[in-house]
Amino acid sequence: MSNMFKIGTSKKVQRLYRLFLRKKLSLNDHLAAIRSMLANERTFLAYQRVALAQLITGFGLIKFFDEVWIDVIGFIFIPTAIFTFMLGLVRYRRMRTLVLRLETVTIRKNEHPEEFDYLDKRLHEEQLMDEKQDNTEAK
């Protein structure tokens, strides 16, 4: 792997790149996984940005205004900011785990397609059953 690619990229992206070079991931799968990880990171940063804005607003309301009801609103903003940050963190970790699991399944499917034949057959059967049910409901 070139040193240029290592600069400024996460270990997850570097791992995907190595798998792509070893032909364990197709180009489409490789790019889709990277897009998903980057979108997940952007979403997490958006949660952080909102939490920081809520925190600053809360402290600003408390510090610069002397009315009680504005102080109450300020004190409401502070735990809301903490909740927003924690919610973003939990969602980020869940999505990251999901993307890594899907990547692992894709690699296994590319290496051992016979293991996944039954899933393809089952999915096809379920689609046929759904189509039949839709046809009977339409009549």
C-alpha positions in Angstrom: 0.0 0.0 0.0 1.4 3.4 -0.9 2.3 5.8 1.9 0.1 8.5 0.3 -3.0 6.4 1.0 -2.0 5.8 4.7 -1.9 9.6 5.5 -5.2 10.8 6.9 -7.2 7.6 6.5 -8.7 5.4 9.2 -7.5 1.9 9.8 -11.0 0.6 8.6 -10.5 2.3 5.2 -6.9 1.0 5.0 -8.2 -2.5 5.7 -10.8 -2.2 3.0 -8.2 -1.0 0.6 -6.0 -4.1 1.4 -8.9 -6.4 0.9 -9.7 -4.7 -2.4 -6.0 -5.2 -3.6 -6.2 -8.8 -2.6 -9.3 -9.2 -4.8 -11.5 -10.2 -1.9 -13.8 -7.2 -2.5 -15.1 -6.0 -5.8 -14.7 -2.4 -6.7 -18.4 -1.7 -6.2 -18.4 -3.4 -2.7 -15.2 -1.5 -1.8 -16.6 1.9 -2.8 -20.0 1.2 -1.2 -18.3 0.3 2.1 -16.2 3.4 2.1 -19.2 5.6 1.2 -21.1 4.1 4.1 -18.3 4.6 6.6 -17.8 8.2 5.4 -21.5 8.9 5.6 -21.6 7.4 9.1 -18.7 9.7 10.2 -20.4 12.8 8.7 -23.6 11.9 10.6 -21.7 11.5 13.8 -20.0 14.9 13.3 -23.4 16.5 12.7 -24.6 15.1 16.1 -21.5 16.5 17.7 -22.1 19.9 16.1 -25.7 20.0 17.3 -24.7 18.9 20.8 -22.0 21.6 21.0 -24.5 24.3 19.8 -27.0 23.2 22.5 -24.3 23.2 25.2 -23.1 26.7 24.2 -26.7 28.0 24.0 -27.4 26.6 27.5 -24.4 28.2 29.1 -25.0 31.4 27.2 -28.5 31.7 28.4 -27.5 31.0 32.0 -24.5 33.4 31.9 -25.9 36.4 30.1 -29.6 36.6 31.2 -30.9 37.3 34.7 -34.4 36.1 34.3 -35.3 32.8 36.0 -37.3 31.3 33.1 -34.4 31.9 30.8 -32.0 30.2 33.3 -34.4 27.2 33.4 -34.3 27.0 29.6 -30.5 27.2 29.7 -30.4 24.3 32.3 -32.7 22.3 30.0 -30.3 22.7 27.1 -27.3 21.3 28.9 -28.6 17.7 29.5 -30.2 17.8 26.1 -26.7 18.4 24.7 -25.3 15.5 26.6 -28.2 13.3 25.4 -27.7 14.4 21.8 -24.0 13.6 21.9 -24.6 10.1 23.5 -27.3 9.3 20.9 -25.0 10.2 18.1 -22.2 8.1 19.6 -24.5 5.0 20.0 -25.9 5.4 16.4 -22.4 5.8 15.1 -21.1 2.6 16.8 -24.2 0.6 15.7 -23.8 1.6 12.1 -20.0 1.0 12.1 -20.6 -2.5 13.4 -23.3 -3.1 10.8 -21.0 -2.0 7.9 -18.1 -4.1 9.2 -20.5 -7.2 9.4 -21.8 -6.6 5.9 -18.2 -6.3 4.7 -17.3 -9.7 6.3 -20.4 -11.4 4.9 -19.5 -10.0 1.4 -16.0 -11.3 1.7 -17.2 -14.7 2.8 -19.8 -14.8 0.0 -17.1 -13.9 -2.6 -14.7 -16.6 -1.2 -17.4 -19.4 -0.6 -20.4 -18.7 -2.8 -21.8 -22.2 -2.2 -22.5 -21.4 1.4 -24.9 -18.7 0.4 -26.8 -20.5 -2.3 -29.5 -21.5 0.1 -30.0 -17.9 1.1 -30.4 -16.9 -2.5 -32.9 -19.7 -3.1 -34.9 -18.8 0.0 -35.0 -15.1 -0.9 -36.2 -16.0 -4.4 -38.9 -18.2 -3.0 -40.1 -15.5 -0.6 -40.2 -13.0 -3.5 -42.4 -15.4 -5.5 -44.7 -15.9 -2.5 -45.0 -12.2 -2.1 -45.9 -11.7 -5.7 -48.5 -14.5 -5.5 -50.0 -12.8 -2.5 -50.1 -9.4 -4.2 -51.8 -10.9 -7.2 -54.5 -12.6 -5.1 -55.1 -9.4 -3.1 -55.4 -7.4 -6.4 -58.2 -9.7 -7.6 
